[in-house]
C-alpha cells in the first residue's frame, strides 16, 4: 500500500488537459522550472518525496543548481526517456533519493539501470536517503526527523 497524503497535497494536481482524451501516462517527468546551463546536481526520485524536495530546494534557493526528475515507472525501466532527459545535464552529479531505507526502496533496482542508461560507473549514482534497516520504520518521531533532515541535507549538498 502507498501513502494517501498525495490525494490532498496542494502541489499534486493535474489539469484536465493533462489527463483528458489524447493524453498518455508520462514515464519520466522532467523538471519544468530548471534551465540546463547551471545545474550541478540532478536528483532522481519517484513518488511523494518529490514534493518535499521541491520545497527544500526553494527554501535553500537552489532552483538554478539542482534539477529534480521524477521516474514514475520503474518497471519496465524507461531507459531511453531518462537518457533523453539527462542529456540536458551532461556534467551534473546524479543522486537517487528515496524516503525508504536504503535496503527497502527502489535504490538497488534503479541504480544499475541509471548507470547503464548514462554509461557511468555504479558508484557515480549516489544514494540519498535513510541508512539500511531491518525495520520499515524507526518507531521514534525524533529519529525519523533526524533521518529526514539528513536526507534533505544530502540532497541539497552540491559536493
Phi and psi in radians as a Rosetta constraint file:
Dihedral C 1 N 2 CA 2 C 2 CIRCULARHARMONIC -1.981 0.35
Dihedral N 2 CA 2 C 2 N 3 CIRCULARHARMONIC 2.792 0.35
Dihedral C 2 N 3 CA 3 C 3 CIRCULARHARMONIC -1.141 0.35
Dihedral N 3 CA 3 C 3 N 4 CIRCULARHARMONIC 2.578 0.35
Dihedral C 3 N 4 CA 4 C 4 CIRCULARHARMONIC -1.720 0.35
Dihedral N 4 CA 4 C 4 N 5 CIRCULARHARMONIC 0.058 0.35
Dihedral C 4 N 5 CA 5 C 5 CIRCULARHARMONIC -1.075 0.35
Dihedral N 5 CA 5 C 5 N 6 CIRCULARHARMONIC -0.473 0.35
Dihedral C 5 N 6 CA 6 C 6 CIRCULARHARMONIC -1.235 0.35
Dihedral N 6 CA 6 C 6 N 7 CIRCULARHARMONIC -0.300 0.35
Dihedral C 6 N 7 CA 7 C 7 CIRCULARHARMONIC -1.124 0.35
Dihedral N 7 CA 7 C 7 N 8 CIRCULARHARMONIC -0.464 0.35
Dihedral C 7 N 8 CA 8 C 8 CIRCULARHARMONIC -2.001 0.35
Dihedral N 8 CA 8 C 8 N 9 CIRCULARHARMONIC 0.031 0.35
Dihedral C 8 N 9 CA 9 C 9 CIRCULARHARMONIC -1.218 0.35
Dihedral N 9 CA 9 C 9 N 10 CIRCULARHARMONIC 2.238 0.35
Dihedral C 9 N 10 CA 10 C 10 CIRCULARHARMONIC -1.133 0.35
Dihedral N 10 CA 10 C 10 N 11 CIRCULARHARMONIC -0.386 0.35
Dihedral C 10 N 11 CA 11 C 11 CIRCULARHARMONIC -1.555 0.35
Dihedral N 11 CA 11 C 11 N 12 CIRCULARHARMONIC -0.270 0.35
Dihedral C 11 N 12 CA 12 C 12 CIRCULARHARMONIC -1.590 0.35
Dihedral N 12 CA 12 C 12 N 13 CIRCULARHARMONIC 1.311 0.35
Dihedral C 12 N 13 CA 13 C 13 CIRCULARHARMONIC -2.281 0.35
Dihedral N 13 CA 13 C 13 N 14 CIRCULARHARMONIC 2.725 0.35
Dihedral C 13 N 14 CA 14 C 14 CIRCULARHARMONIC -2.384 0.35
Dihedral N 14 CA 14 C 14 N 15 CIRCULARHARMONIC 2.554 0.35
Dihedral C 14 N 15 CA 15 C 15 CIRCULARHARMONIC -1.455 0.35
Dihedral N 15 CA 15 C 15 N 16 CIRCULARHARMONIC 2.879 0.35
Dihedral C 15 N 16 CA 16 C 16 CIRCULARHARMONIC -1.118 0.35
Dihedral N 16 CA 16 C 16 N 17 CIRCULARHARMONIC -0.539 0.35
Dihedral C 16 N 17 CA 17 C 17 CIRCULARHARMONIC -1.141 0.35
Dihedral N 17 CA 17 C 17 N 18 CIRCULARHARMONIC -0.512 0.35
Dihedral C 17 N 18 CA 18 C 18 CIRCULARHARMONIC -1.372 0.35
Dihedral N 18 CA 18 C 18 N 19 CIRCULARHARMONIC -0.310 0.35
Dihedral C 18 N 19 CA 19 C 19 CIRCULARHARMONIC -2.275 0.35
Dihedral N 19 CA 19 C 19 N 20 CIRCULARHARMONIC 0.235 0.35
Dihedral C 19 N 20 CA 20 C 20 CIRCULARHARMONIC -1.526 0.35
Dihedral N 20 CA 20 C 20 N 21 CIRCULARHARMONIC -2.933 0.35
Dihedral C 20 N 21 CA 21 C 21 CIRCULARHARMONIC -1.011 0.35
Dihedral N 21 CA 21 C 21 N 22 CIRCULARHARMONIC 2.456 0.35
Dihedral C 21 N 22 CA 22 C 22 CIRCULARHARMONIC 1.480 0.35
Dihedral N 22 CA 22 C 22 N 23 CIRCULARHARMONIC 0.041 0.35
Dihedral C 22 N 23 CA 23 C 23 CIRCULARHARMONIC -1.764 0.35
Dihedral N 23 CA 23 C 23 N 24 CIRCULARHARMONIC 2.835 0.35
Dihedral C 23 N 24 CA 24 C 24 CIRCULARHARMONIC -2.360 0.35
Dihedral N 24 CA 24 C 24 N 25 CIRCULARHARMONIC 2.857 0.35
Dihedral C 24 N 25 CA 25 C 25 CIRCULARHARMONIC -1.147 0.35
Dihedral N 25 CA 25 C 25 N 26 CIRCULARHARMONIC 2.381 0.35
Dihedral C 25 N 26 CA 26 C 26 CIRCULARHARMONIC -1.748 0.35
Dihedral N 26 CA 26 C 26 N 27 CIRCULARHARMONIC 2.056 0.35
Dihedral C 26 N 27 CA 27 C 27 CIRCULARHARMONIC -1.336 0.35
Dihedral N 27 CA 27 C 27 N 28 CIRCULARHARMONIC -0.581 0.35
Dihedral C 27 N 28 CA 28 C 28 CIRCULARHARMONIC -2.239 0.35
Dihedral N 28 CA 28 C 28 N 29 CIRCULARHARMONIC 2.226 0.35
Dihedral C 28 N 29 CA 29 C 29 CIRCULARHARMONIC -1.916 0.35
Dihedral N 29 CA 29 C 29 N 30 CIRCULARHARMONIC 1.996 0.35
Dihedral C 29 N 30 CA 30 C 30 CIRCULARHARMONIC -1.245 0.35
Dihedral N 30 CA 30 C 30 N 31 CIRCULARHARMONIC 2.934 0.35
Dihedral C 30 N 31 CA 31 C 31 CIRCULARHARMONIC -1.536 0.35
Dihedral N 31 CA 31 C 31 N 32 CIRCULARHARMONIC 1.874 0.35
Dihedral C 31 N 32 CA 32 C 32 CIRCULARHARMONIC -1.280 0.35
Dihedral N 32 CA 32 C 32 N 33 CIRCULARHARMONIC -0.282 0.35
Dihedral C 32 N 33 CA 33 C 33 CIRCULARHARMONIC -1.688 0.35
Dihedral N 33 CA 33 C 33 N 34 CIRCULARHARMONIC -0.002 0.35
Dihedral C 33 N 34 CA 34 C 34 CIRCULARHARMONIC -1.951 0.35
Dihedral N 34 CA 34 C 34 N 35 CIRCULARHARMONIC 2.323 0.35
Dihedral C 34 N 35 CA 35 C 35 CIRCULARHARMONIC -1.575 0.35
Dihedral N 35 CA 35 C 35 N 36 CIRCULARHARMONIC 2.605 0.35
Dihedral C 35 N 36 CA 36 C 36 CIRCULARHARMONIC -1.320 0.35
Dihedral N 36 CA 36 C 36 N 37 CIRCULARHARMONIC -0.308 0.35
Dihedral C 36 N 37 CA 37 C 37 CIRCULARHARMONIC -1.009 0.35
Dihedral N 37 CA 37 C 37 N 38 CIRCULARHARMONIC -0.860 0.35
Dihedral C 37 N 38 CA 38 C 38 CIRCULARHARMONIC -1.788 0.35
Dihedral N 38 CA 38 C 38 N 39 CIRCULARHARMONIC 0.078 0.35
Dihedral C 38 N 39 CA 39 C 39 CIRCULARHARMONIC -1.178 0.35
Dihedral N 39 CA 39 C 39 N 40 CIRCULARHARMONIC 2.162 0.35
Dihedral C 39 N 40 CA 40 C 40 CIRCULARHARMONIC -1.750 0.35
Dihedral N 40 CA 40 C 40 N 41 CIRCULARHARMONIC -0.411 0.35
Dihedral C 40 N 41 CA 41 C 41 CIRCULARHARMONIC -2.543 0.35
Dihedral N 41 CA 41 C 41 N 42 CIRCULARHARMONIC 2.465 0.35
Dihedral C 41 N 42 CA 42 C 42 CIRCULARHARMONIC -2.054 0.35
Dihedral N 42 CA 42 C 42 N 43 CIRCULARHARMONIC 2.165 0.35
Dihedral C 42 N 43 CA 43 C 43 CIRCULARHARMONIC -1.702 0.35
Dihedral N 43 CA 43 C 43 N 44 CIRCULARHARMONIC 2.198 0.35
Dihedral C 43 N 44 CA 44 C 44 CIRCULARHARMONIC -1.866 0.35
Dihedral N 44 CA 44 C 44 N 45 CIRCULARHARMONIC 2.364 0.35
Dihedral C 44 N 45 CA 45 C 45 CIRCULARHARMONIC -2.742 0.35
Dihedral N 45 CA 45 C 45 N 46 CIRCULARHARMONIC 3.117 0.35
Dihedral C 45 N 46 CA 46 C 46 CIRCULARHARMONIC -2.547 0.35
Dihedral N 46 CA 46 C 46 N 47 CIRCULARHARMONIC 2.569 0.35
Dihedral C 46 N 47 CA 47 C 47 CIRCULARHARMONIC 1.377 0.35
Dihedral N 47 CA 47 C 47 N 48 CIRCULARHARMONIC -2.621 0.35
Dihedral C 47 N 48 CA 48 C 48 CIRCULARHARMONIC -1.077 0.35
Dihedral N 48 CA 48 C 48 N 49 CIRCULARHARMONIC -0.584 0.35
Dihedral C 48 N 49 CA 49 C 49 CIRCULARHARMONIC -1.048 0.35
Dihedral N 49 CA 49 C 49 N 50 CIRCULARHARMONIC -0.415 0.35
Dihedral C 49 N 50 CA 50 C 50 CIRCULARHARMONIC -0.966 0.35
Dihedral N 50 CA 50 C 50 N 51 CIRCULARHARMONIC -0.783 0.35
Dihedral C 50 N 51 CA 51 C 51 CIRCULARHARMONIC -1.202 0.35
Dihedral N 51 CA 51 C 51 N 52 CIRCULARHARMONIC -0.608 0.35
Dihedral C 51 N 52 CA 52 C 52 CIRCULARHARMONIC -1.149 0.35
Dihedral N 52 CA 52 C 52 N 53 CIRCULARHARMONIC -0.705 0.35
Dihedral C 52 N 53 CA 53 C 53 CIRCULARHARMONIC -1.143 0.35
Dihedral N 53 CA 53 C 53 N 54 CIRCULARHARMONIC -0.682 0.35
Dihedral C 53 N 54 CA 54 C 54 CIRCULARHARMONIC -1.050 0.35
Dihedral N 54 CA 54 C 54 N 55 CIRCULARHARMONIC -0.816 0.35
Dihedral C 54 N 55 CA 55 C 55 CIRCULARHARMONIC -1.123 0.35
Dihedral N 55 CA 55 C 55 N 56 CIRCULARHARMONIC -0.795 0.35
Dihedral C 55 N 56 CA 56 C 56 CIRCULARHARMONIC -1.105 0.35
Dihedral N 56 CA 56 C 56 N 57 CIRCULARHARMONIC -0.753 0.35
Dihedral C 56 N 57 CA 57 C 57 CIRCULARHARMONIC -1.073 0.35
Dihedral N 57 CA 57 C 57 N 58 CIRCULARHARMONIC -0.727 0.35
Dihedral C 57 N 58 CA 58 C 58 CIRCULARHARMONIC -1.167 0.35
Dihedral N 58 CA 58 C 58 N 59 CIRCULARHARMONIC -0.758 0.35
Dihedral C 58 N 59 CA 59 C 59 CIRCULARHARMONIC -1.072 0.35
Dihedral N 59 CA 59 C 59 N 60 CIRCULARHARMONIC -0.605 0.35
Dihedral C 59 N 60 CA 60 C 60 CIRCULARHARMONIC -1.590 0.35
Dihedral N 60 CA 60 C 60 N 61 CIRCULARHARMONIC 0.029 0.35
Dihedral C 60 N 61 CA 61 C 61 CIRCULARHARMONIC 0.958 0.35
Dihedral N 61 CA 61 C 61 N 62 CIRCULARHARMONIC 0.897 0.35
Dihedral C 61 N 62 CA 62 C 62 CIRCULARHARMONIC -2.002 0.35
Dihedral N 62 CA 62 C 62 N 63 CIRCULARHARMONIC 0.377 0.35
Dihedral C 62 N 63 CA 63 C 63 CIRCULARHARMONIC -1.041 0.35
Dihedral N 63 CA 63 C 63 N 64 CIRCULARHARMONIC -0.499 0.35
Dihedral C 63 N 64 CA 64 C 64 CIRCULARHARMONIC -1.579 0.35
Dihedral N 64 CA 64 C 64 N 65 CIRCULARHARMONIC -0.115 0.35
Dihedral C 64 N 65 CA 65 C 65 CIRCULARHARMONIC -1.978 0.35
Dihedral N 65 CA 65 C 65 N 66 CIRCULARHARMONIC -0.394 0.35
Dihedral C 65 N 66 CA 66 C 66 CIRCULARHARMONIC -2.190 0.35
Dihedral N 66 CA 66 C 66 N 67 CIRCULARHARMONIC 2.180 0.35
Dihedral C 66 N 67 CA 67 C 67 CIRCULARHARMONIC -1.777 0.35
Dihedral N 67 CA 67 C 67 N 68 CIRCULARHARMONIC 2.549 0.35
Dihedral C 67 N 68 CA 68 C 68 CIRCULARHARMONIC -2.148 0.35
Dihedral N 68 CA 68 C 68 N 69 CIRCULARHARMONIC 2.030 0.35
Dihedral C 68 N 69 CA 69 C 69 CIRCULARHARMONIC -1.983 0.35
Dihedral N 69 CA 69 C 69 N 70 CIRCULARHARMONIC 2.277 0.35
Dihedral C 69 N 70 CA 70 C 70 CIRCULARHARMONIC -1.705 0.35
Dihedral N 70 CA 70 C 70 N 71 CIRCULARHARMONIC 2.267 0.35
Dihedral C 70 N 71 CA 71 C 71 CIRCULARHARMONIC -1.795 0.35
Dihedral N 71 CA 71 C 71 N 72 CIRCULARHARMONIC 1.850 0.35
Dihedral C 71 N 72 CA 72 C 72 CIRCULARHARMONIC -1.632 0.35
Dihedral N 72 CA 72 C 72 N 73 CIRCULARHARMONIC -0.155 0.35
Dihedral C 72 N 73 CA 73 C 73 CIRCULARHARMONIC -2.276 0.35
Dihedral N 73 CA 73 C 73 N 74 CIRCULARHARMONIC 2.063 0.35
Dihedral C 73 N 74 CA 74 C 74 CIRCULARHARMONIC -1.638 0.35
Dihedral N 74 CA 74 C 74 N 75 CIRCULARHARMONIC -0.488 0.35
Dihedral C 74 N 75 CA 75 C 75 CIRCULARHARMONIC -2.454 0.35
Dihedral N 75 CA 75 C 75 N 76 CIRCULARHARMONIC 2.122 0.35
Dihedral C 75 N 76 CA 76 C 76 CIRCULARHARMONIC -1.189 0.35
Dihedral N 76 CA 76 C 76 N 77 CIRCULARHARMONIC 2.557 0.35
Dihedral C 76 N 77 CA 77 C 77 CIRCULARHARMONIC -1.214 0.35
Dihedral N 77 CA 77 C 77 N 78 CIRCULARHARMONIC 2.369 0.35
Dihedral C 77 N 78 CA 78 C 78 CIRCULARHARMONIC -1.482 0.35
Dihedral N 78 CA 78 C 78 N 79 CIRCULARHARMONIC 1.168 0.35
Dihedral C 78 N 79 CA 79 C 79 CIRCULARHARMONIC -0.894 0.35
Dihedral N 79 CA 79 C 79 N 80 CIRCULARHARMONIC -0.971 0.35
Dihedral C 79 N 80 CA 80 C 80 CIRCULARHARMONIC -1.159 0.35
Dihedral N 80 CA 80 C 80 N 81 CIRCULARHARMONIC -0.609 0.35
Dihedral C 80 N 81 CA 81 C 81 CIRCULARHARMONIC -1.213 0.35
Dihedral N 81 CA 81 C 81 N 82 CIRCULARHARMONIC -0.711 0.35
Dihedral C 81 N 82 CA 82 C 82 CIRCULARHARMONIC -1.171 0.35
Dihedral N 82 CA 82 C 82 N 83 CIRCULARHARMONIC -0.737 0.35
Dihedral C 82 N 83 CA 83 C 83 CIRCULARHARMONIC -1.045 0.35
Dihedral N 83 CA 83 C 83 N 84 CIRCULARHARMONIC -0.745 0.35
Dihedral C 83 N 84 CA 84 C 84 CIRCULARHARMONIC -1.122 0.35
Dihedral N 84 CA 84 C 84 N 85 CIRCULARHARMONIC -0.721 0.35
Dihedral C 84 N 85 CA 85 C 85 CIRCULARHARMONIC -1.227 0.35
Dihedral N 85 CA 85 C 85 N 86 CIRCULARHARMONIC -0.715 0.35
Dihedral C 85 N 86 CA 86 C 86 CIRCULARHARMONIC -1.227 0.35
Dihedral N 86 CA 86 C 86 N 87 CIRCULARHARMONIC -0.338 0.35
Dihedral C 86 N 87 CA 87 C 87 CIRCULARHARMONIC -1.070 0.35
Dihedral N 87 CA 87 C 87 N 88 CIRCULARHARMONIC -0.375 0.35
Dihedral C 87 N 88 CA 88 C 88 CIRCULARHARMONIC -1.221 0.35
Dihedral N 88 CA 88 C 88 N 89 CIRCULARHARMONIC -0.341 0.35
Dihedral C 88 N 89 CA 89 C 89 CIRCULARHARMONIC -2.254 0.35
Dihedral N 89 CA 89 C 89 N 90 CIRCULARHARMONIC 1.142 0.35
Dihedral C 89 N 90 CA 90 C 90 CIRCULARHARMONIC -1.147 0.35
Dihedral N 90 CA 90 C 90 N 91 CIRCULARHARMONIC -0.464 0.35
Dihedral C 90 N 91 CA 91 C 91 CIRCULARHARMONIC -1.891 0.35
Dihedral N 91 CA 91 C 91 N 92 CIRCULARHARMONIC 0.137 0.35
Dihedral C 91 N 92 CA 92 C 92 CIRCULARHARMONIC -1.403 0.35
Dihedral N 92 CA 92 C 92 N 93 CIRCULARHARMONIC 2.584 0.35
Dihedral C 92 N 93 CA 93 C 93 CIRCULARHARMONIC -1.291 0.35
Dihedral N 93 CA 93 C 93 N 94 CIRCULARHARMONIC 2.660 0.35
Dihedral C 93 N 94 CA 94 C 94 CIRCULARHARMONIC -2.023 0.35
Dihedral N 94 CA 94 C 94 N 95 CIRCULARHARMONIC 2.348 0.35
Dihedral C 94 N 95 CA 95 C 95 CIRCULARHARMONIC -2.461 0.35
Dihedral N 95 CA 95 C 95 N 96 CIRCULARHARMONIC 2.316 0.35
Dihedral C 95 N 96 CA 96 C 96 CIRCULARHARMONIC -1.612 0.35
Dihedral N 96 CA 96 C 96 N 97 CIRCULARHARMONIC 2.235 0.35
Dihedral C 96 N 97 CA 97 C 97 CIRCULARHARMONIC -1.984 0.35
Dihedral N 97 CA 97 C 97 N 98 CIRCULARHARMONIC 2.341 0.35
Dihedral C 97 N 98 CA 98 C 98 CIRCULARHARMONIC -2.576 0.35
Dihedral N 98 CA 98 C 98 N 99 CIRCULARHARMONIC 2.589 0.35
Dihedral C 98 N 99 CA 99 C 99 CIRCULARHARMONIC -1.384 0.35
Dihedral N 99 CA 99 C 99 N 100 CIRCULARHARMONIC -0.470 0.35
Dihedral C 99 N 100 CA 100 C 100 CIRCULARHARMONIC -1.216 0.35
Dihedral N 100 CA 100 C 100 N 101 CIRCULARHARMONIC 2.838 0.35
Dihedral C 100 N 101 CA 101 C 101 CIRCULARHARMONIC -1.102 0.35
Dihedral N 101 CA 101 C 101 N 102 CIRCULARHARMONIC 2.732 0.35
Dihedral C 101 N 102 CA 102 C 102 CIRCULARHARMONIC -0.914 0.35
Dihedral N 102 CA 102 C 102 N 103 CIRCULARHARMONIC -0.704 0.35
Dihedral C 102 N 103 CA 103 C 103 CIRCULARHARMONIC -1.576 0.35
Dihedral N 103 CA 103 C 103 N 104 CIRCULARHARMONIC 0.083 0.35
Dihedral C 103 N 104 CA 104 C 104 CIRCULARHARMONIC -2.072 0.35
Dihedral N 104 CA 104 C 104 N 105 CIRCULARHARMONIC -0.229 0.35
Dihedral C 104 N 105 CA 105 C 105 CIRCULARHARMONIC -1.757 0.35
Dihedral N 105 CA 105 C 105 N 106 CIRCULARHARMONIC -2.725 0.35
Dihedral C 105 N 106 CA 106 C 106 CIRCULARHARMONIC -1.543 0.35
Dihedral N 106 CA 106 C 106 N 107 CIRCULARHARMONIC -0.059 0.35
Dihedral C 106 N 107 CA 107 C 107 CIRCULARHARMONIC -0.883 0.35
Dihedral N 107 CA 107 C 107 N 108 CIRCULARHARMONIC -0.927 0.35
Dihedral C 107 N 108 CA 108 C 108 CIRCULARHARMONIC -1.156 0.35
Dihedral N 108 CA 108 C 108 N 109 CIRCULARHARMONIC -0.461 0.35
Dihedral C 108 N 109 CA 109 C 109 CIRCULARHARMONIC -1.316 0.35
Dihedral N 109 CA 109 C 109 N 110 CIRCULARHARMONIC -0.840 0.35
Dihedral C 109 N 110 CA 110 C 110 CIRCULARHARMONIC -1.396 0.35
Dihedral N 110 CA 110 C 110 N 111 CIRCULARHARMONIC -0.491 0.35
Dihedral C 110 N 111 CA 111 C 111 CIRCULARHARMONIC -0.942 0.35
Dihedral N 111 CA 111 C 111 N 112 CIRCULARHARMONIC -0.877 0.35
Dihedral C 111 N 112 CA 112 C 112 CIRCULARHARMONIC -1.108 0.35
Dihedral N 112 CA 112 C 112 N 113 CIRCULARHARMONIC -0.684 0.35
Dihedral C 112 N 113 CA 113 C 113 CIRCULARHARMONIC -1.262 0.35
Dihedral N 113 CA 113 C 113 N 114 CIRCULARHARMONIC -0.644 0.35
Dihedral C 113 N 114 CA 114 C 114 CIRCULARHARMONIC -1.135 0.35
Dihedral N 114 CA 114 C 114 N 115 CIRCULARHARMONIC -0.805 0.35
Dihedral C 114 N 115 CA 115 C 115 CIRCULARHARMONIC -1.060 0.35
Dihedral N 115 CA 115 C 115 N 116 CIRCULARHARMONIC -0.756 0.35
Dihedral C 115 N 116 CA 116 C 116 CIRCULARHARMONIC -1.108 0.35
Dihedral N 116 CA 116 C 116 N 117 CIRCULARHARMONIC -0.775 0.35
Dihedral C 116 N 117 CA 117 C 117 CIRCULARHARMONIC -1.033 0.35
Dihedral N 117 CA 117 C 117 N 118 CIRCULARHARMONIC -0.755 0.35
Dihedral C 117 N 118 CA 118 C 118 CIRCULARHARMONIC -1.629 0.35
Dihedral N 118 CA 118 C 118 N 119 CIRCULARHARMONIC -0.107 0.35
Dihedral C 118 N 119 CA 119 C 119 CIRCULARHARMONIC 1.143 0.35
Dihedral N 119 CA 119 C 119 N 120 CIRCULARHARMONIC 0.706 0.35
Dihedral C 119 N 120 CA 120 C 120 CIRCULARHARMONIC -2.137 0.35
Dihedral N 120 CA 120 C 120 N 121 CIRCULARHARMONIC 2.799 0.35
Dihedral C 120 N 121 CA 121 C 121 CIRCULARHARMONIC -1.157 0.35
Dihedral N 121 CA 121 C 121 N 122 CIRCULARHARMONIC 2.676 0.35
Dihedral C 121 N 122 CA 122 C 122 CIRCULARHARMONIC -0.965 0.35
Dihedral N 122 CA 122 C 122 N 123 CIRCULARHARMONIC -0.687 0.35
Dihedral C 122 N 123 CA 123 C 123 CIRCULARHARMONIC -1.187 0.35
Dihedral N 123 CA 123 C 123 N 124 CIRCULARHARMONIC -0.208 0.35
Dihedral C 123 N 124 CA 124 C 124 CIRCULARHARMONIC -1.449 0.35
Dihedral N 124 CA 124 C 124 N 125 CIRCULARHARMONIC -0.156 0.35
Dihedral C 124 N 125 CA 125 C 125 CIRCULARHARMONIC -1.664 0.35
Dihedral N 125 CA 125 C 125 N 126 CIRCULARHARMONIC 1.622 0.35
Dihedral C 125 N 126 CA 126 C 126 CIRCULARHARMONIC -1.272 0.35
Dihedral N 126 CA 126 C 126 N 127 CIRCULARHARMONIC 2.732 0.35
Dihedral C 126 N 127 CA 127 C 127 CIRCULARHARMONIC -1.893 0.35
Dihedral N 127 CA 127 C 127 N 128 CIRCULARHARMONIC 2.366 0.35
Dihedral C 127 N 128 CA 128 C 128 CIRCULARHARMONIC -2.222 0.35
Dihedral N 128 CA 128 C 128 N 129 CIRCULARHARMONIC 2.071 0.35
Dihedral C 128 N 129 CA 129 C 129 CIRCULARHARMONIC 2.815 0.35
Dihedral N 129 CA 129 C 129 N 130 CIRCULARHARMONIC -2.836 0.35
Dihedral C 129 N 130 CA 130 C 130 CIRCULARHARMONIC -1.358 0.35
Dihedral N 130 CA 130 C 130 N 131 CIRCULARHARMONIC 2.662 0.35
Dihedral C 130 N 131 CA 131 C 131 CIRCULARHARMONIC -1.169 0.35
Dihedral N 131 CA 131 C 131 N 132 CIRCULARHARMONIC 2.876 0.35
Dihedral C 131 N 132 CA 132 C 132 CIRCULARHARMONIC -1.060 0.35
Dihedral N 132 CA 132 C 132 N 133 CIRCULARHARMONIC 2.555 0.35
Dihedral C 132 N 133 CA 133 C 133 CIRCULARHARMONIC -2.702 0.35
Dihedral N 133 CA 133 C 133 N 134 CIRCULARHARMONIC 2.563 0.35
Dihedral C 133 N 134 CA 134 C 134 CIRCULARHARMONIC -1.342 0.35
Dihedral N 134 CA 134 C 134 N 135 CIRCULARHARMONIC -0.420 0.35
Dihedral C 134 N 135 CA 135 C 135 CIRCULARHARMONIC -1.777 0.35
Dihedral N 135 CA 135 C 135 N 136 CIRCULARHARMONIC 2.505 0.35
Dihedral C 135 N 136 CA 136 C 136 CIRCULARHARMONIC -1.278 0.35
Dihedral N 136 CA 136 C 136 N 137 CIRCULARHARMONIC -0.305 0.35
Dihedral C 136 N 137 CA 137 C 137 CIRCULARHARMONIC -2.528 0.35
Dihedral N 137 CA 137 C 137 N 138 CIRCULARHARMONIC 2.630 0.35
Dihedral C 137 N 138 CA 138 C 138 CIRCULARHARMONIC -1.313 0.35
Dihedral N 138 CA 138 C 138 N 139 CIRCULARHARMONIC -0.531 0.35
Dihedral C 138 N 139 CA 139 C 139 CIRCULARHARMONIC 1.437 0.35
Dihedral N 139 CA 139 C 139 N 140 CIRCULARHARMONIC 0.049 0.35
Dihedral C 139 N 140 CA 140 C 140 CIRCULARHARMONIC -2.286 0.35
Dihedral N 140 CA 140 C 140 N 141 CIRCULARHARMONIC 2.176 0.35
Dihedral C 140 N 141 CA 141 C 141 CIRCULARHARMONIC -1.107 0.35
Dihedral N 141 CA 141 C 141 N 142 CIRCULARHARMONIC -0.639 0.35
Dihedral C 141 N 142 CA 142 C 142 CIRCULARHARMONIC -1.166 0.35
Dihedral N 142 CA 142 C 142 N 143 CIRCULARHARMONIC -0.820 0.35
Dihedral C 142 N 143 CA 143 C 143 CIRCULARHARMONIC -1.111 0.35
Dihedral N 143 CA 143 C 143 N 144 CIRCULARHARMONIC -0.749 0.35
Dihedral C 143 N 144 CA 144 C 144 CIRCULARHARMONIC -1.004 0.35
Dihedral N 144 CA 144 C 144 N 145 CIRCULARHARMONIC -0.825 0.35
Dihedral C 144 N 145 CA 145 C 145 CIRCULARHARMONIC -1.088 0.35
Dihedral N 145 CA 145 C 145 N 146 CIRCULARHARMONIC -0.734 0.35
Dihedral C 145 N 146 CA 146 C 146 CIRCULARHARMONIC -1.094 0.35
Dihedral N 146 CA 146 C 146 N 147 CIRCULARHARMONIC -0.740 0.35
Dihedral C 146 N 147 CA 147 C 147 CIRCULARHARMONIC -1.136 0.35
Dihedral N 147 CA 147 C 147 N 148 CIRCULARHARMONIC -0.727 0.35
Dihedral C 147 N 148 CA 148 C 148 CIRCULARHARMONIC -1.099 0.35
Dihedral N 148 CA 148 C 148 N 149 CIRCULARHARMONIC -0.820 0.35
Dihedral C 148 N 149 CA 149 C 149 CIRCULARHARMONIC -1.078 0.35
Dihedral N 149 CA 149 C 149 N 150 CIRCULARHARMONIC -0.689 0.35
Dihedral C 149 N 150 CA 150 C 150 CIRCULARHARMONIC -1.107 0.35
Dihedral N 150 CA 150 C 150 N 151 CIRCULARHARMONIC -0.718 0.35
Dihedral C 150 N 151 CA 151 C 151 CIRCULARHARMONIC -1.081 0.35
Dihedral N 151 CA 151 C 151 N 152 CIRCULARHARMONIC -0.772 0.35
Dihedral C 151 N 152 CA 152 C 152 CIRCULARHARMONIC -1.172 0.35
Dihedral N 152 CA 152 C 152 N 153 CIRCULARHARMONIC -0.629 0.35
Dihedral C 152 N 153 CA 153 C 153 CIRCULARHARMONIC -1.121 0.35
Dihedral N 153 CA 153 C 153 N 154 CIRCULARHARMONIC -0.769 0.35
Dihedral C 153 N 154 CA 154 C 154 CIRCULARHARMONIC -1.043 0.35
Dihedral N 154 CA 154 C 154 N 155 CIRCULARHARMONIC -0.777 0.35
Dihedral C 154 N 155 CA 155 C 155 CIRCULARHARMONIC -1.129 0.35
Dihedral N 155 CA 155 C 155 N 156 CIRCULARHARMONIC -0.705 0.35
Dihedral C 155 N 156 CA 156 C 156 CIRCULARHARMONIC -1.578 0.35
Dihedral N 156 CA 156 C 156 N 157 CIRCULARHARMONIC -0.050 0.35
Dihedral C 156 N 157 CA 157 C 157 CIRCULARHARMONIC -1.291 0.35
Dihedral N 157 CA 157 C 157 N 158 CIRCULARHARMONIC 2.355 0.35
Dihedral C 157 N 158 CA 158 C 158 CIRCULARHARMONIC -1.670 0.35
Dihedral N 158 CA 158 C 158 N 159 CIRCULARHARMONIC 0.099 0.35
